[in-house]
Amino acid sequence: MFGDSFFKKVEQKTNVSKDTILSLANKLQNGNMKDEKVLSEVVDEIANMTGKEISNEKKDKIIKTIIKDEVPDNVDSMF
């Protein structure tokens, strides 16, 4: 679907490796997005990829919002 050149461009701009992107995509595709453990791992991985720290309170809020299917169209409004 995406070639190596695509991943090289993404890695140059984000410092996120192809393996990390594929790992996250696999987790999202194969994981149960209603499972708090899976969601917690995904949130942690995204936080690590972006270099952002996330409080347990904010992580819990994100997980509960996803489980309840209450993710707003404008995700920025969650924060």
SVG drawing of the C-alpha trace seen along z (x, -y; Angstrom):
<svg xmlns="http://www.w3.org/2000/svg" viewBox="-21 -22 36 31">
<polyline fill="none" stroke="black" stroke-width="0.4" points="0.0,0.0 2.7,-2.5 6.2,-2.3 9.5,-2.7 9.8,-6.2 6.6,-7.2 7.8,-5.9 11.2,-7.6 9.5,-10.9 7.3,-10.4 10.3,-9.3 12.2,-12.4 9.4,-14.7 8.3,-13.0 11.3,-11.0 8.8,-8.0 10.2,-4.8 8.4,-2.6 8.4,0.2 6.7,-2.0 4.1,-3.1 3.4,0.4 3.3,1.7 0.7,-0.9 -1.4,-0.3 -1.3,3.5 -2.4,2.9 -5.3,0.6 -6.3,3.1 -6.2,6.2 -6.9,4.9 -10.2,4.7 -10.8,0.9 -13.3,1.5 -10.6,3.2 -9.1,0.7 -5.7,2.5 -5.4,2.2 -6.5,-1.4 -4.0,-2.2 -1.2,-0.7 -2.2,-2.7 -2.4,-5.9 1.0,-5.3 2.5,-4.4 1.1,-7.6 2.4,-9.7 5.8,-8.2 5.8,-8.7 4.9,-12.4 7.2,-12.9 4.3,-14.1 3.6,-13.1 0.1,-12.2 -1.4,-12.2 -3.3,-9.1 -6.4,-11.3 -6.2,-12.5 -5.5,-8.9 -8.5,-7.6 -10.7,-10.3 -9.5,-9.4 -10.1,-5.7 -13.6,-6.2 -14.5,-8.5 -13.5,-5.9 -15.2,-3.1 -18.5,-5.1 -18.2,-6.0 -18.3,-9.7 -15.2,-10.9 -16.1,-14.3 -15.6,-15.3 -13.1,-17.9 -10.8,-15.8 -8.9,-18.9 -12.0,-19.8 -11.3,-16.8 -8.2,-18.5"/>
</svg>
